[in-house]
Amino acid sequence: MNKINFRIFLVVIIICFGVIKQTSAQTNLQNLSSINVDDLSDQQITQLLQQAQNAGLSDTELIQQAQTRGMTSGQIQKLQVRIQEIRNKATGKSNPVDTTNDDNKTGRKLNYKPDSLDTTFIKKDFFESLKPKIFGADIFKNKNSSFEPNLKLATPVNYIIGPDDQLNINVYGNSSVNWKLEVSPEGNINIPGIGVLNVGGKTIEQATSNIKSKLAANNYAIGRGTNVQVSLGNIRSIKVIIVGQVQKPGTYTLSSLSTVFNALYASGGPTDNGSLRQIEVIRNNRIIRHLDVYDFLVKGDQKDNVSLQDQDIVRVPTYRTRVQLVGEVKIPALFEVVPGESLDNILNYAGGFTDSAYTARIKVSQVSDQQRKITDVLEADYKNYIPLRGDKYTIESIINRFQNRVVIKGAVFKPGDFELQNGLTLTQLIEKAAGLKEDAFMERGTITRLKPDNSTEIIGFNVKDVISKTVTIPLQREDIVNISSIFDLRDKYIVTINGSVRKPGKFAFSENMKVEDLILKAGGFAEGASTKRIEVARRVNDADPTSRNSSVAQVFSVNIDGQLKPAEANFVLNPFDIVSIYTLPGFEKQKTVKVEGEVIYPGSYTIKSKNEKISDLVARAGGLTASADVEGGSLRRDNIAILGIDRRKADTLEIARERVDRMSRLKRSYKDSTKNDVDTVMRNNFVGIDLPQILKAPGSKNDLLLEDGDVLRVPKQQQIVRVNGQVLYPSAVVYEKSKSFNDFVSNAGGYGPEALRRGAYVVYPNGTVKGTRKFLFFNIHPGVKPGSEVYVPKKPASKGNSAQTIIGLTTGLASLGAIILGVLSLRK
């Protein structure tokens, strides 16, 4: 076979192996044709969805898997409905069921195809949780319960000695000796100085008695100051054969102390078809014991969990009768039934009923020839009913309604549910609820009453008449009495205080509240508050709608004592009053400005007078240094927007990076808001000043008045110009007076292919900006000064001409041509 044919052969073998492996994996998965979605709990479906989501499957892909696994179309629809209900509960929605193939609802899209050879989805059985649980089957699958024998315990007296066991014989007292003797294949031990003794097939207790007799016959004073202790040393291994309906049948090597449970655990336990109640232990071709696992699970009884011997056979037959309990039992599962057991025994295995179970009758779905039938088993027959093959018992919950309940809500001291006693009246119910609260609305209450057809009606009553027993109203089952509070029937009363107080805002209104009380609630006066001319604005309820000059609010002016002492003429507030506290006319907070850069004394300065100007600030800072760039002096003042570029950055790269960041945020804010103005958002915080002119003519119109927070910056003399934007190589260029705007762009590599030349502009060191002007067909660029920045923006994206636009233009031109031809023909 040449190399090419050998490679083809290997590829074919690998493909066949993959197909066989996939087929094997599919056959091991559960068939869902027998699943009834109505029997599944919300917890089971939630667990199924969680497992699928962890594996990256959407709801649609999960449904596709259920189809390929044999679930019927009717059950598929029910499963879709249940999944949607659980999704709605989780999100708090109540939308109609949506069964469309939306792969983005849950999990990522995995392009699942039922016919694909990809075994990603068949390696895990997501529907395992939907399979009815077999009672007792998990005991042999629990990793924490291995049933391994404890080899450190004392040797059981009924332990059968066999070949390869080691016996430790300790003689102590008048005689002292210690022997460790191996049991030969013939079952003999050779006691030194005594001889051969057969112990094979005997228990430890029997062997000990024989050893004592042998020693006594050979002059050992056993029982007269000399004692003998026999124990097991090394424990031999035995071969046990496990057959029948077990996960891994075969021959197992176990410890000679092993029991039936140890053997079953080693083999993986019974399969789904294996019996848990008729497990056979066969020794010498004879069944010596039947093991019932339910005895251990329910009673903790291990009487049949016998110790195994070499060549024992453990056989697990198929189950004979198995029934299912669903609904309101503590352990819903499949239960195996043995002859002589009744439904009452099965209920006992299931742990009994839950607290909300309806116990008077149980519905049984039985197998009847070729179909099923429904039978009701009454509570009195539970001990007599014999379970049949395939029975399915459904225990329903009690009805969620009360036969003798009335409810009272609202302004009573103990609202809630009460017993409807014979002849109970509304007055008596109010007394049971500890009476009415002081804020109860006495004019009207309501009773919501359930009519015979389950519709409701409202019955009104006068609360005062009921309390005075002038009116007697008998109550009925499920009546709901509601007595409102006066606070439930009006807006919440508040008052508002604004202005110079420490905690302005809205506060709860109280009767007889005065202005001083509200000021105290607001934390008292703020620094500089005026106690005179406090205004109180009050709502108007009698405005004239026909008059243009009608008042919309009453405004009162109030003067109070600054110490908030009680006085006779205090102003009493009404609900929804608005109190305004003003500052003293002459009160001023200190305002600070800052000087940076090339001045003698840079730092922060407090404004001394309202008419202090930039020139005054420079004088207070000691004047300019010798290296100051006067023309580059700038004033930074807070603007209505905060998206301006920080001109204090000295690095060109930082400025470019910040510009890109600002522009991206501008685009986002412009998309997210309908009221943002691009020009307003892009406004910066720099005021263009002419510092040389200000210092030359102090007090002129260019000498601006200072405001709180102003920052005056005088840079060093600049020698470079930064060129950024749509140029081939953004860089800093050495300033030369002879260079023009285009010269600086050329020094940065020239214009880029997307440069908008007519939109180029210069940002001067003092913060002013000057753009390019257009004259005829020529661009007149602004002049450049040292320390400036030349910026060339990008051309806007071209929208191009769509097909509709082209068709419209063509149609318009054709129409225009037709009109011209018509006019010309008329002239002729």
MARGUMAR-48589 format. One record per residue (C-alpha): x, y, z; residue in one letter. Coordinates in steps of 0.1 Angstrom, whole numbers, plus 5000, padded with zeros to 4 digits. Layout:
N
XYZA ...
end
This chain:
828
500050005000M 501650334990N 501650645012K 498750814994I 496450514997N 497450475034F 496550835042R 493150795025I 492650485045F 493450665077L 491050955069V 488250705061V 488850525094I 488850855114I 485550965097I 483950625104C 485050635140F 483650985144G 480250875129V 480150575151I 481150775182K 478351035174Q 475850755169T 476850595201S 476550935219A 473050985205Q 471850645214T 472950705251N 470851025253L 467351015267Q 464450975243N 461951255251L 458851095234S 457351005268S 457951345284I 454751525295N 455451895300V 452451945322D 454151725349D 457351935349L 457752185377S 458952545371D 462152455389Q 462952175364Q 462452405334I 464452685350T 467252435356Q 467052325320L 467252685307L 470152765330Q 472152465318Q 471452555282A 472452915288Q 475752815304N 476452605273A 475652905250G 472352765236L 469452995229S 465852895236D 465252815199T 468252585197E 467052415229L 463652355212I 465452215182Q 467351965204Q 464051855219A 462651785184Q 465651575174T 465351385207R 461751265198G 459551515218M 456151535201T 454951855185S 452151905210G 454651875239Q 457052115220I 454352385219Q 453652335256K 457352365264L 457552685244Q 454652825264V 456252725297R 459652875288I 458053205278Q 456053215311E 459153165331I 460953435311R 458153675317N 458153595354K 461853665356A 461554005338T 458254105353G 456454105319K 453153955308S 453553955270N 451853705248P 453853395240V 456353455213D 457553135196T 459353295167T 462953195161N 464753475179D 468253345185D 469253655204N 466853615233K 469153395253T 472653295247G 474853345216R 473953215182K 475652885175L 474152795142N 472852455154Y 471952205128K 470251875138P 471951685110D 475451815117S 478251575126L 479351825153D 478951655187T 479151975207T 475551955218F 475251585223I 478051555248K 475751685276K 472251575282D 470451905290F 467151715294F 468451495321E 466651705347S 463251645329L 463551265333K 461451135363P 463751065392K 464050695403I 463750675440F 466950545455G 469050545423A 471250835434D 472650645464I 475150465443F 476050775422K 476950995451N 480651045452K 480451115490N 478950765497S 481450495486S 480350235512F 483950135515E 484549905545P 486450055575N 489549835577L 490549995611K 487649855630L 487749535652A 487349215632T 483749115631P 483148785651V 481248645622N 484048705597Y 484748385577I 488448305575I 489848205541G 493148155523P 495748445523D 494248585556D 496748655583Q 495948565620L 497648755648N 497748525679I 498748695711N 499348485742V 499948685774Y 499948625811G 502048335826N 503048265790S 503848535765S 504148485728V 503048655696N 502548475663W 501548605628K 500348315608L 499248295572E 496248085562V 497347835536S 495247755504P 493947455523E 492747675552G 495447565577N 497747755600I 500947615614N 501347705651I 505047685661P 505647395685G 501947305684I 501247185648G 498747235620V 495247365627L 492447405602N 490647735604V 489347785568G 485647845565G 485347915602K 484448245618T 486948435639I 484948335670E 485147965661Q 488847985652A 489648155685T 487947875704S 489847605684N 493147785690I 492547805727K 491747435729S 494847345708K 497047555731L 495547405763A 496147055750A 499847145746N 500447255782N 499447625779Y 497647715811A 494747885792I 492348045817G 494648005847R 496648325843G 497248295806T 494948455780N 494748435742V 493648705717Q 493148635680V 492748915655S 492948955618L 496149095603G 496449135566N 492949115549I 492748915518R 491049005486S 488048825471I 486548805436K 482948895433V 480848865401I 478249135395I 475749065367V 472349185355G 471049545352Q 474049725366V 476050015350Q 479349815348K 478749435351P 481849215355G 484249055380T 485549285408Y 488349235433T 487149365467L 488249345503S 487049035522S 485149275545L 483049415516S 479249395516T 476649395489V 476549775490F 480249795484N 479949575453A 477049765439L 478850095443Y 481949955426A 479749855396S 478050195394G 474750075408G 471649945390P 470650095357T 467350265351D 465849925344N 467449755373G 465649655405S 466449815438L 464349585458R 465049225446Q 468849225445I 470048865448E 473248735465V 474148395450I 476648165468R 477347815457N 474547825431N 472047915457R 470348245465I 471248315501I 469748665505R 467448925488H 468549285493L 465949565494D 467649905492V 464350075503Y 464849915538D 468150115541F 466750435526L 463550455546V 464350265578K 468150265579G 468049885581D 471049685567Q 469949335578K 470349205542D 473549395534N 475549075541V 479349035539S 480548875506L 482748575501Q 485048475473D 483148385441Q 479848525453D 477548645426I 475448965430V 472648975405R 470449275398V 467249175379P 464949405360T 462249575380Y 458749415379R 456349695389T 457150065390R 454750355396V 455150735396Q 454150995421L 453951365410V 452551675425G 452251765462E 454351495478V 457751555494K 459651325471I 458051305437P 459751015418A 459350665403L 458950395430F 459350025427E 456649815442V 456949465455V 454049225461P 452049295492G 452549675492E 449749925489S 449450285479L 449950385515D 453350225515N 454350415483I 453250745500L 455350665529N 458350615506Y 457650955491A 457851115525G 454151185527G 452151485515F 453351845514T 451552105535D 449452225506S 448451885493A 444751785487Y 444651455506T 441051355502A 441551175469R 444351095444I 444051075407K 445550765391V 446350735355S 446250355348Q 447150135318V 444049975304S 444749745274D 445849975246Q 445150305263Q 445050475297R 442250555320K 441750785350I 440650655384T 440150835417D 441350665449V 439750795481L 441650855513E 439950565530A 441250325503D 444950415504Y 445850115525K 443849875504N 444649995469Y 447249775452I 449549965427P 449549835392L 452149845365R 452550195350G 450350365375D 450850745377K 449550915408Y 448851285408T 448451465441I 446951805436E 447152105458S 444352255478I 442152535464I 443652875471N 440453025486R 438953055521F 435552945532Q 435253185562N 437453485556R 436753855557V 439454125552V 439654485565I 442054745552K 442955105557G 442655335588A 442255065615V 444854965641F 444954595631K 444154555594P 444254205579G 442253875576D 439653775602F 437353475607E 433853505595L 431753395624Q 428053345623N 426253675623G 429453885621L 428654245614T 430754535601L 430754695635T 432054385652Q 434754345625L 436054705632I 436154615669E 438154295661K 440554525642A 441154725674A 438955015662G 439455315639L 442555535637K 442155905645E 442755995608D 439955775595A 437655935569F 434255905586M 431956005557E 432255695535R 433755345534G 433355055510T 432854685510I 434054485479T 431754185478R 432053865458L 428853785439K 427753425432P 429153435397D 432553555411N 432153905398S 432454185424T 430354475435E 431054785457I 428754855487I 429255195503G 428455285539F 428755575563N 431455505588V 429955725615K 426655545612D 428355205615V 430355305646I 427355455663S 425455125655K 422755325637T 423255095607V 423954715610T 425654555580I 426154175580P 429254045563L 429653765539Q 432553535529R 435453715511E 434154065519D 436954325517I 436254635539V 438254945531N 438155255554I 440255535540S 442555775558S 441956155554I 445556165542F 444855915514D 442256155500L 444356465495R 447656575481D 450556555505K 450856895522Y 454257055518I 455957395522V 459057515503T 461857745514I 464457885490N 467358125492G 469858195520S 469157905543V 471457615551R 469257335537K 466757485512P 464057245498G 460557105505K 459357005539F 456156845553A 453457085564F 452157095599S 449157285613E 450057625628N 453557615612M 455157965612K 457958105590V 460458075619E 459557705623D 460257635586L 463657825588I 464557595617L 463657285597K 465957425569A 468957445593G 468657815600G 469858115581F 472858095559A 475758345562E 474658685549G 470958615550A 468558905556S 465858875582T 463959155567K 461659155537R 461158775536I 458558685509E 455858425513V 454058325480A 450658155485R 448357985460R 445358165447V 442057975447N 439658255435D 441458405405A 439258575379D 439658375347P 438058655327T 440558915337S 444058945322R 445359115354N 444058845378S 446558745404S 448258405401V 449758415436A 449558615468Q 452858755480V 453358865516F 456459045530S 457458935565V 460059065589N 461258835616I 463558835646D 467058725636G 467358505667Q 464058325657L 462458415691K 458758355694P 456658665689A 452958745689E 452758855652A 454358545637N 453258465601F 451358135599V 451957925568L 449457745546N 450057425527P 452157475495F 453457825506D 456857915491I 459158115514V 462058305499S 465058435520I 467258695505Y 470858805513T 471859135528L 472159415502P 475859475511G 476959115516F 479659005493E 481758685494K 485458705486Q 486258655449K 489658535438T 491558545406V 494858385396K 497958515377V 500258255361E 503358275340G 505858555335E 504858795363V 506958895393I 504558745419Y 502358485403P 499558335424G 496058385437S 494658735444Y 491458855460T 489459115441I 489459435462K 486859635444S 484059585419K 485859795393N 489259615395E 490659545361K 493259335343I 495859615345S 495259645382D 495959275387L 499159295367V 500359585388A 499459395420R 501559095407A 504559325404G 504459365366G 505959145339L 509258965337T 511859035310A 511058715292S 507258765291A 505358735258D 502959025262V 501058955230E 500458595242G 498758695274G 495358525278S 492458535301L 490558215310R 486958265322R 484357995328D 481957975299N 478557805295I 480157495281A 483157295293I 484257125261L 486957375252G 490557265245I 492857315275D 495257575261R 497657525290R 498857195275K 502357245260A 502556925241D 501256915206T 500356555208L 498356605240E 496456895223I 495656675192A 494556385214R 492356605235E 490856765204R 489956415190V 488456325224D 486356645226R 485056595191M 484056235197S 482156345228R 480656625209L 479256385183K 477856155210R 476256445228S 474856575196Y 473256245187K 471856185222D 470356535226S 467956725204T 468557065220K 472457085219N 473857355197D 477157255181V 478557605182D 477557645219T 479057315229V 482357375212M 482757725228R 485957745249N 486857925281N 489358175267F 488658545263V 490758705235G 492459005251I 494959255238D 497359265268L 499859515252P 497059765246Q 495659705281I 499059785297L 499560075274K 496160235282A 494960115316P 491260165321G 490460155284S 487559945270K 489959655264N 490859655301D 488159405312L 486759395347L 487859095367L 485358815377E 485558545403D 487658255390G 489458445362D 492958315353V 495358555337L 498358375320R 501358545306V 503558295287P 507258305279K 508258445245Q 507258185220Q 509558065191Q 507457795175I 504157745157V 502157425160R 500557285128V 497857015133N 494956865116G 494856745080Q 498456795072V 500856525062L 503056545093Y 501656745122P 504556915140S 505957225157A 507557465133V 510157735142V 508658075138Y 510058315113E 508458655106K 508858615068S 506858295067K 503258295055S 500358065065F 501057825036N 504757825045D 504057685079F 501757425064V 504457325039S 506957285068N 504457025082A 504456825050G 501757025032G 497956975030Y 496556625034G 494256465007P 491256535029E 492156885040A 489457155039L 491657455030R 488957715031R 488157615067G 491757645080A 492157875110Y 494758005135V 494457995173V 496558275188Y 498358255222P 495858495238N 492958265229G 491558455199T 490758265168V 490858385132K 489658195102G 490258195065T 488358445043R 487258395007K 487858654980F 486658554946L 488458224940F 491258284965F 491658185001N 493058465023I 494558295053H 495158485086P 498558585098G 500558375121V 502258485153K 504758305175P 503058055199G 500058015176S 498457695164E 497557645127V 494757395123Y 493457245091V 490057065094P 488856765075K 486556775046K 482956675054P 481956325042A 480456335007S 476956195006K 477056124969G 474156104945N 471655834951S 469655664923A 466555864933Q 468556194931T 469956104897I 466556004884I 465056324898G 467756544881L 467356354848T 463556394849T 463856764857G 466356824828L 464156634804A 461056834814S 463057154811L 464157054776G 460656974766A 459457314777I 462257494758I 461457294727L 457757384730G 458557754734V 460757744703L 458157564683S 455557824692L 457858114680R 458257944647K 
end
